[in-house]
Amino acid sequence: MAKSKPSVDSAADDVARRIIDQTGGRIRLALPLGLGKANGIVNALTRAACADPQISLTILTALTLQRPAAKAGLKRRFLEPAADRLFGRYEPILYAQMIEEGTLPANIQVREFFFQAGYWLGNAYAQRHYISANYTHALTYALDFQPNVVAQLLARDDDGRTSLSCNTDITVDLLAARRQGRAEFIFAAEINENLPFMGGPAVVGDGEVDIMLEPDTSFELFSAVRQPVSLQHIAIGLQVSQLVPDGGTLQIGIGSIGDAIAQALLLREHKNEDYLSLFDACPFPDGAPEQHRARFEEGLYSVTEMLVGGLLELFESGIIRREVDGAAIHAAFFLECRDFYRRLREMPVATRDRIAMMPVSFTNSLYGDEEKKRAARRDARFVNNAMIVTCLGAAVSDGTGDGQVVSGVGGQFNFVSQALELEGGRSIITLNATRESNGKTVSNIRWNYPHMTVPRHYRDIVVTEYGVADLRAKTDEQCIAAMLDIADSRFQQGLLEQAKRAGKIDPGYEISAARRLNTADRLSYWLAPARRKGLLPRFPFGTDFTEVERRLLPALSVLKQAGKSKTALARLVARGLTSGPVEADCLERLGLDRPKSWKDLLLKYLVTGALAESKDTDAT
């Protein structure tokens, strides 16, 4: 089906008409995960299907990106003025808007195997059409779907070559299947000049593209905003960093825990005395099965599903430098902030070529060249975050107990399984010991949970802000004791009693006195001085938030934690009425400097109280 030269249009509607004509209007469209969606093409096809009910459009994809929106309240006041700066002027995906509004017509169907975290909770259509899948199985599901169109965003270099750039993950293997006669589809490409050109396997071969959209103006790429790194996450990052041996292999995920791990590894390398002093001052007993705290002599190699900002920082600093087949990093896709994309675009070609974008069948699996992969992935440390971990070591990362999907399995299970299959490999699951829910603190370590992402027989290492639990090859009783040691002390006794009632731990077992001091106050006492000295900044790798917004973020977090608790909200109002000097620039940023109604006045005192309360602690 591939032609030597693609047909080229500058208007998305013209591309859509070509696709409709060539498919007879029966379109089975496969779109890549996340950033690589050809927004212009899929939106044009969606408009055409909405206008003509005879057109059938079925879409298989994952991680449809939507800019956060708030209809009212403080979230809207905070987000709206900064939306373009924070998230970029990203072209909205029409089918997602229709799913959200409940207006998707019957001749359009959308199926996803991974969600933007938390975005589709409570949306009946999205929840019903979710496909639960390991990332390595998504290729098989895509082939079974028998797409007749694959549409992707491509980068282009000065020589006119095109690249899959951010999404080699499944597309590389889909194109290979087409060349082998195992699939038949139109490959429709949309050029975006903002995408960094990635070489190697990401380069699209001559004749692969059938239809190309070259818009007059490329839309801005979706920007994943860097979040502040809390002291809880700094503590987790420090604990994980000592588990990473020099010369080993590293995978970490997106978000503030990934940033905290990278920050701790940079501290270990560049300010080793300060790094060691933090461990000397740690008030929590050390349960780590190993300690690697020296600088890096050989450096690390990274094989990762997602290329994240923390890994790029480690690469540019020289910590990730051990090469495999000429690359220090092998990754399957990326989605990050605008600064990340800019740095990749501006990176010297020879340096950027040391980051090789690969299919997910390479990164997430040992199959294919297994002997070579095993040799390369020595001393692997694959780090993934969870929402909940049970006392018996099962991890919950993608959904709630009643079946609602928060995100998806993605590649987490792949990397957990891979770690256990590699000699010297370890799977590390990280999580906050607690979270706030409707104004109450709840434990993220539970006795049991009705849903799991990683079953307990894959348990290995679990890390919270209070330490490390080594669960590999441990009995259930030993596993429970280790998990209790890293739980928040407010919940330890209740969990222990549940274990005793279940007959899973000695009736006379008691948690040691040293382990019953897992509190946020002790954590702050440990790490807040280093934060004040500038060793542990909230935004270690920069931010698009202004200085005023950075001051507001902890206060908004306090308000979110207060949630629906009338008592907590009343406390903040009272604090706002008595807190003294008002931070006028913060109130002005939210449009509350001159309240126009009693609701605005109430919000003003809530924010003022939250600002005052957030200053009382450095742990936010």
ZAMARGU-4260 file (C-alpha; in steps of 0.2 Angstrom, whole numbers, plus 5000, padded with zeros to 4 digits):
<rodrens>
0) 5000/5000/5000 | 5015/5012/5003 | 5019/5024/4989 | 5036/5031/4985 | 5029/5049/4988
5) 5015/5053/4999 | 5000/5065/4994 | 5003/5081/5003 | 4990/5093/5009 | 4990/5109/5020
10) 4972/5108/5025 | 4967/5094/5038 | 4949/5093/5030 | 4957/5088/5013 | 4967/5075/5021
15) 4951/5068/5030 | 4942/5068/5013 | 4956/5058/5005 | 4955/5045/5019 | 4937/5044/5018
20) 4937/5041/4999 | 4951/5028/5001 | 4942/5018/5015 | 4924/5020/5009 | 4920/5029/5025
25) 4923/5014/5036 | 4937/5020/5046 | 4946/5010/5059 | 4959/5022/5066 | 4974/5018/5077
30) 4982/5033/5085 | 4998/5033/5096 | 4998/5035/5115 | 5000/5053/5121 | 5009/5066/5112
35) 5011/5058/5095 | 4992/5060/5090 | 4989/5068/5073 | 4977/5081/5081 | 4973/5090/5065
40) 4969/5074/5055 | 4959/5065/5069 | 4949/5081/5072 | 4945/5083/5054 | 4939/5065/5053
45) 4929/5068/5069 | 4921/5083/5061 | 4917/5073/5045 | 4909/5059/5054 | 4898/5071/5065
50) 4892/5079/5049 | 4889/5063/5040 | 4881/5048/5050 | 4885/5036/5036 | 4904/5038/5040
55) 4909/5025/5053 | 4924/5030/5064 | 4931/5018/5077 | 4947/5024/5086 | 4959/5014/5096
60) 4972/5024/5106 | 4978/5028/5123 | 4982/5043/5134 | 4972/5056/5125 | 4979/5072/5132
65) 4967/5086/5138 | 4972/5102/5146 | 4965/5103/5164 | 4949/5114/5165 | 4940/5121/5180
70) 4922/5127/5178 | 4922/5137/5194 | 4931/5141/5211 | 4949/5144/5215 | 4955/5131/5203
75) 4948/5141/5188 | 4955/5157/5195 | 4972/5149/5196 | 4972/5140/5180 | 4964/5151/5167
80) 4976/5166/5167 | 4991/5153/5166 | 4984/5140/5155 | 4993/5144/5139 | 5009/5147/5148
85) 5008/5131/5158 | 5001/5119/5145 | 5005/5126/5129 | 4992/5131/5115 | 4988/5113/5112
90) 4975/5109/5099 | 4961/5101/5108 | 4955/5083/5103 | 4937/5084/5098 | 4932/5067/5102
95) 4938/5069/5120 | 4928/5085/5122 | 4912/5075/5115 | 4915/5061/5127 | 4917/5073/5142
100) 4901/5082/5136 | 4891/5067/5132 | 4889/5072/5114 | 4899/5059/5105 | 4888/5052/5090
105) 4884/5034/5088 | 4894/5032/5072 | 4910/5037/5082 | 4918/5025/5095 | 4933/5027/5105
110) 4943/5014/5114 | 4958/5017/5125 | 4970/5006/5135 | 4977/5020/5146 | 4970/5036/5153
115) 4976/5053/5157 | 4978/5050/5176 | 4961/5054/5185 | 4953/5063/5170 | 4940/5050/5166
120) 4934/5045/5183 | 4915/5045/5184 | 4914/5046/5165 | 4903/5031/5160 | 4907/5031/5141
125) 4926/5031/5144 | 4925/5019/5158 | 4915/5007/5148 | 4926/5008/5133 | 4943/5006/5142
130) 4954/4991/5137 | 4965/4984/5151 | 4982/4980/5144 | 5000/4978/5148 | 5009/4990/5136
135) 5018/4975/5128 | 5001/4968/5123 | 4995/4983/5115 | 5003/4979/5098 | 4994/4963/5097
140) 4978/4971/5102 | 4981/4984/5088 | 4984/4971/5075 | 4968/4962/5081 | 4959/4978/5079
145) 4964/4978/5060 | 4966/4997/5058 | 4965/5003/5040 | 4972/5020/5045 | 4986/5024/5057
150) 4989/5043/5060 | 5004/5050/5069 | 5013/5067/5072 | 5030/5067/5064 | 5045/5078/5066
155) 5056/5083/5051 | 5074/5088/5049 | 5083/5101/5038 | 5086/5087/5025 | 5067/5083/5024
160) 5068/5066/5033 | 5054/5062/5045 | 5054/5055/5062 | 5042/5046/5074 | 5050/5057/5087
165) 5040/5055/5103 | 5031/5039/5099 | 5041/5024/5092 | 5032/5013/5105 | 5020/5004/5094
170) 5021/5012/5077 | 5038/5005/5073 | 5031/4987/5075 | 5015/4992/5066 | 5025/4998/5051
175) 5036/4982/5051 | 5020/4972/5052 | 5013/4981/5036 | 5030/4978/5027 | 5028/4960/5031
180) 5011/4958/5025 | 5003/4956/5042 | 4994/4972/5042 | 4986/4984/5029 | 4983/5002/5032
185) 4985/5020/5026 | 4999/5028/5036 | 4994/5046/5038 | 5007/5059/5045 | 5005/5076/5051
190) 5021/5087/5052 | 5024/5097/5068 | 5039/5108/5068 | 5039/5109/5087 | 5044/5090/5088
195) 5062/5086/5091 | 5069/5075/5077 | 5075/5059/5084 | 5086/5048/5074 | 5090/5029/5073
200) 5074/5018/5073 | 5063/5033/5074 | 5067/5038/5057 | 5053/5035/5045 | 5059/5025/5029
205) 5056/5031/5011 | 5039/5026/5005 | 5031/5023/5022 | 5020/5038/5023 | 5004/5038/5011
210) 4996/5054/5016 | 5004/5069/5024 | 4997/5085/5032 | 5009/5100/5032 | 4999/5113/5040
215) 5004/5131/5038 | 5006/5133/5057 | 5011/5119/5069 | 5001/5118/5086 | 5010/5119/5102
220) 5015/5103/5110 | 5006/5097/5126 | 5016/5102/5141 | 5016/5092/5156 | 5018/5104/5170
225) 5032/5101/5183 | 5025/5099/5200 | 5033/5104/5216 | 5043/5091/5225 | 5037/5089/5242
230) 5048/5083/5257 | 5039/5067/5257 | 5045/5064/5239 | 5062/5070/5243 | 5063/5057/5257
235) 5057/5043/5244 | 5070/5049/5231 | 5084/5049/5244 | 5079/5031/5249 | 5078/5025/5231
240) 5094/5034/5226 | 5105/5023/5238 | 5097/5007/5230 | 5105/5011/5213 | 5122/5003/5210
245) 5135/5011/5199 | 5136/5003/5182 | 5118/4998/5183 | 5102/5001/5174 | 5089/5013/5178
250) 5070/5017/5174 | 5060/5030/5183 | 5043/5037/5179 | 5036/5055/5176 | 5031/5066/5191
255) 5038/5073/5207 | 5044/5056/5213 | 5054/5054/5197 | 5061/5071/5199 | 5065/5068/5217
260) 5075/5052/5213 | 5084/5061/5199 | 5088/5076/5211 | 5094/5064/5225 | 5106/5055/5212
265) 5113/5072/5206 | 5116/5076/5225 | 5125/5059/5227 | 5136/5063/5212 | 5139/5082/5214
270) 5138/5085/5233 | 5142/5069/5240 | 5146/5075/5257 | 5129/5084/5259 | 5121/5068/5252
275) 5130/5057/5265 | 5126/5069/5279 | 5107/5068/5275 | 5108/5049/5278 | 5118/5052/5294
280) 5104/5063/5301 | 5090/5052/5295 | 5078/5048/5310 | 5070/5033/5302 | 5079/5015/5304
285) 5087/5010/5288 | 5079/4994/5280 | 5088/4995/5264 | 5094/4979/5258 | 5110/4988/5251
290) 5118/5005/5251 | 5126/5013/5236 | 5130/5031/5241 | 5147/5034/5232 | 5149/5045/5216
295) 5147/5036/5200 | 5163/5030/5192 | 5156/5020/5177 | 5139/5028/5176 | 5122/5022/5172
300) 5112/5015/5157 | 5094/5018/5156 | 5081/5008/5147 | 5064/5015/5150 | 5046/5015/5143
305) 5045/5034/5145 | 5059/5046/5143 | 5056/5059/5157 | 5064/5075/5162 | 5073/5067/5177
310) 5082/5055/5165 | 5086/5069/5153 | 5094/5079/5168 | 5104/5063/5173 | 5110/5061/5155
315) 5115/5079/5153 | 5124/5079/5169 | 5134/5063/5164 | 5127/5051/5177 | 5118/5042/5163
320) 5133/5038/5152 | 5135/5019/5151 | 5132/5015/5132 | 5123/5000/5124 | 5124/4999/5105
325) 5130/5018/5105 | 5115/5024/5116 | 5115/5029/5135 | 5096/5029/5135 | 5084/5018/5126
330) 5066/5024/5127 | 5049/5021/5119 | 5040/5037/5120 | 5041/5054/5129 | 5029/5067/5135
335) 5035/5081/5146 | 5036/5100/5148 | 5040/5113/5134 | 5058/5115/5141 | 5061/5097/5139
340) 5056/5098/5120 | 5066/5113/5117 | 5082/5105/5125 | 5080/5090/5114 | 5078/5101/5098
345) 5093/5111/5102 | 5104/5097/5108 | 5119/5093/5096 | 5114/5079/5084 | 5128/5068/5090
350) 5123/5070/5108 | 5104/5067/5104 | 5108/5051/5095 | 5114/5044/5111 | 5095/5044/5116
355) 5088/5030/5105 | 5069/5029/5103 | 5064/5011/5102 | 5048/5001/5101 | 5040/4996/5117
360) 5043/4978/5112 | 5062/4982/5115 | 5061/4992/5131 | 5048/4983/5141 | 5052/4965/5136
365) 5067/4953/5136 | 5060/4944/5121 | 5071/4946/5106 | 5090/4947/5108 | 5087/4941/5125
370) 5105/4936/5129 | 5111/4953/5124 | 5097/4962/5133 | 5101/4953/5149 | 5119/4957/5148
375) 5115/4976/5145 | 5102/4977/5158 | 5113/4973/5173 | 5109/4978/5191 | 5093/4985/5184
380) 5082/4996/5196 | 5065/4999/5189 | 5056/5011/5199 | 5037/5014/5198 | 5024/5023/5208
385) 5008/5015/5216 | 4993/5023/5224 | 4991/5009/5237 | 5001/4994/5243 | 4994/4980/5254
390) 5003/4973/5269 | 5005/4957/5259 | 5014/4967/5245 | 5001/4969/5231 | 5002/4986/5222
395) 4987/4996/5216 | 4992/5008/5203 | 4978/5010/5190 | 4961/5009/5197 | 4949/5010/5212
400) 4941/4996/5222 | 4924/4998/5212 | 4932/4996/5195 | 4934/5014/5190 | 4950/5016/5180
405) 4962/5030/5186 | 4975/5028/5173 | 4980/5011/5166 | 4992/4996/5169 | 5003/5003/5155
410) 5021/4996/5157 | 5022/4995/5176 | 5018/4976/5176 | 5031/4974/5162 | 5045/4982/5172
415) 5041/4973/5188 | 5041/4956/5179 | 5057/4961/5170 | 5066/4966/5186 | 5062/4949/5194
420) 5068/4940/5178 | 5085/4949/5177 | 5100/4943/5187 | 5103/4957/5200 | 5087/4966/5195
425) 5075/4974/5208 | 5058/4981/5206 | 5055/4996/5217 | 5037/5002/5220 | 5036/5020/5228
430) 5021/5028/5237 | 5017/5041/5249 | 5012/5033/5266 | 4996/5043/5267 | 4985/5054/5257
435) 4971/5067/5261 | 4954/5062/5256 | 4939/5073/5260 | 4948/5082/5274 | 4954/5066/5282
440) 4971/5058/5282 | 4970/5040/5276 | 4984/5027/5274 | 4990/5021/5257 | 4996/5005/5265
445) 4981/4994/5267 | 4978/4977/5274 | 4968/4972/5258 | 4961/4980/5243 | 4948/4973/5231
450) 4958/4977/5215 | 4977/4975/5211 | 4989/4980/5197 | 5004/4970/5203 | 4999/4954/5213
455) 5008/4950/5229 | 5019/4936/5222 | 5028/4949/5212 | 5032/4959/5228 | 5050/4965/5229
460) 5055/4982/5236 | 5043/4996/5243 | 5048/5013/5248 | 5038/5026/5257 | 5045/5043/5265
465) 5048/5032/5281 | 5060/5020/5273 | 5063/5004/5263 | 5053/4987/5264 | 5063/4973/5256
470) 5049/4960/5253 | 5058/4948/5241 | 5058/4930/5246 | 5050/4935/5263 | 5037/4925/5271
475) 5020/4933/5273 | 5023/4937/5291 | 5040/4945/5287 | 5032/4955/5273 | 5018/4962/5284
480) 5031/4967/5298 | 5042/4976/5284 | 5027/4985/5278 | 5021/4990/5295 | 5038/4998/5298
485) 5036/5010/5283 | 5018/5014/5287 | 5013/5031/5295 | 5012/5028/5314 | 4994/5033/5315
490) 4989/5018/5306 | 5002/5005/5311 | 4992/4998/5326 | 4976/4996/5316 | 4985/4987/5302
495) 4994/4975/5314 | 4977/4971/5323 | 4970/4966/5306 | 4985/4955/5302 | 4983/4946/5319
500) 4964/4944/5316 | 4969/4936/5299 | 4981/4924/5308 | 4995/4931/5297 | 5007/4937/5311
505) 5012/4931/5328 | 4999/4936/5341 | 5012/4942/5352 | 5021/4953/5339 | 5023/4971/5342
510) 5031/4985/5331 | 5047/4991/5339 | 5048/5008/5347 | 5060/5015/5334 | 5047/5011/5320
515) 5033/5019/5329 | 5039/5037/5326 | 5035/5038/5307 | 5027/5056/5307 | 5027/5071/5296
520) 5034/5081/5310 | 5050/5070/5311 | 5051/5070/5292 | 5051/5089/5292 | 5063/5090/5306
525) 5075/5079/5296 | 5074/5088/5279 | 5067/5105/5281 | 5085/5112/5286 | 5092/5106/5269
530) 5078/5113/5260 | 5081/5130/5268 | 5099/5129/5263 | 5094/5126/5245 | 5100/5108/5244
535) 5082/5101/5241 | 5072/5114/5231 | 5054/5112/5227 | 5057/5114/5209 | 5074/5106/5206
540) 5073/5107/5187 | 5064/5123/5184 | 5046/5128/5182 | 5034/5138/5172 | 5025/5144/5187
545) 5028/5162/5192 | 5035/5167/5209 | 5018/5171/5215 | 5010/5155/5209 | 5024/5145/5218
550) 5019/5153/5234 | 5001/5149/5230 | 5003/5131/5226 | 5006/5125/5244 | 4991/5135/5250
555) 4980/5128/5237 | 4987/5111/5243 | 4981/5115/5260 | 4964/5120/5254 | 4963/5104/5244
560) 4967/5093/5259 | 4954/5102/5269 | 4942/5096/5256 | 4924/5094/5262 | 4928/5095/5280
565) 4918/5109/5287 | 4929/5109/5303 | 4945/5111/5293 | 4938/5124/5282 | 4932/5134/5297
570) 4949/5133/5304 | 4956/5141/5289 | 4944/5155/5288 | 4948/5158/5307 | 4966/5158/5303
575) 4963/5170/5288 | 4954/5182/5299 | 4968/5183/5312 | 4984/5180/5302 | 4990/5198/5301
580) 4997/5206/5285 | 4989/5200/5269 | 4999/5193/5254 | 4991/5206/5242 | 5000/5199/5226
585) 4993/5182/5229 | 4976/5188/5232 | 4977/5199/5217 | 4983/5184/5206 | 4967/5175/5211
590) 4956/5190/5209 | 4952/5191/5227 | 4961/5207/5232 | 4944/5217/5230 | 4930/5204/5234
595) 4914/5208/5225 | 4902/5196/5235 | 4901/5187/5251 | 4908/5171/5242 | 4923/5181/5236
600) 4926/5187/5254 | 4925/5169/5261 | 4937/5163/5247 | 4949/5178/5252 | 4949/5172/5270
605) 4951/5154/5266 | 4966/5158/5254 | 4974/5169/5267 | 4972/5156/5281 | 4979/5143/5269
610) 4994/5154/5265 | 4998/5156/5283 | 4996/5138/5287 | 5007/5133/5272 | 5021/5143/5280
615) 5021/5133/5296 | 5028/5118/5287 | 5041/5115/5274 | 5033/5097/5270 | 5021/5103/5258
</rodrens>
